[in-house]
Amino acid sequence: MSIESSTTAGGAAPGAVLDDDTLEFAQQIADQVASFLLALRAIAEEEDGGRAISLLLLEISQVLLAGARLGAQQDFVPRDEYQPDVGPEPDLDRMRLRLASMLDNVDTYSFVFDPYVPEVVESQLSDDLTAIATDLDTGLRHYRAGHVSEALWWWQFSYVSSWGNLAGAALNALLSVVSHDRLDVDVDLDADQVVAAEQMLADEG
């Protein structure tokens, strides 16, 4: 991979060269993103509902750590006004459908996207996980093409604007399934969802 010699980050003026610490940081984020994308595809292929809940909790927690590290940085700035073309988005529809089938009745859940403007949104874990993967993959393709500043900018921007919230909501939904099974607490699931969650986790055991 060739690294551009005229990139910028952390609020530096356009045209500034990325320092070694920033390049190392970008490499770490890229590794975490690549690991998440590989794991998500593998989980979808396994179609093991009970095991998937635990694995998704782990993988989402880890990628949220990468997001938190991005959010703690000063704003990254892309090298150019317009992002370089890195080709079409990957076709993740098969993965989405396999996740939806595997998660079954626990796929649909509700969450509040913005706690300061509380409005309950209904969504599907399979859709949201696919949206997260799409955002992360865009940054990874920039990184692998040598567009490091664009990758960092995109990962940071999309974390704050989109995938960070979706990942947090998905994590909370999955934790609710585990909590119901292990602590016997009330969660906001209808009767069919409760039965499905119990069966998935019983199969894992």
C-alpha positions, 0 to 999 in steps of 0.5 A: 500500500502506498501512503499519500505524502500530502495528507492531514489530520487532527485539525492540521492544515490541508497538505500537512503530512501525517506523522508516525503516531497518526499512521500507527493509529490509522493502522490500528483502526484499520485492523480493528475494522477488518477484524469486525467485518471478517467476524460479522461475515463468519457469524452470518455464515454459521447461522448459530443463533445462540452462539451469534448473540455472544459473538455479536456482543463481543465484536460490537463492543470491540468495534465501539472501542475503535469508534470511541478512540476516533471520537476522542481525537481532534477532527480529521480533515480529508486531503481533498474537498471530494473523496477519491473514488474507491469503487462500489460498495460491497454487496452485503445483502446476502449477509443481511438476509442470513443475519435476519433469518438467524436472529428471527424474532429477536431481529426487530427491536426498538431504541432511542436514536437521540436521547436528547430528542427522545423518539422511539425508533423500530429497526432490525439488528440485521439491517443495522449491522449491515449499515455499520459494516457498510460504513466501516468498509468504505473507510477500509477501502480508502485506507487500503488504497492509500487514502489514509486521511480520507479513511480516518475522516470517514471513520470518525465522521460516520462514527459520530453521525451514524454507525456509533449510535447504531452499534450502541443500540444493537449492543443494548438490544443483544445485552437485553437478550442475554440479561433476560436469559441469565438474570431473569429480568423483564425486558421490552420483548413480546412473548414470541421474542422472549421464547425465541431468545430463550431457545437461541441461548438454550441451544448455545448451552 
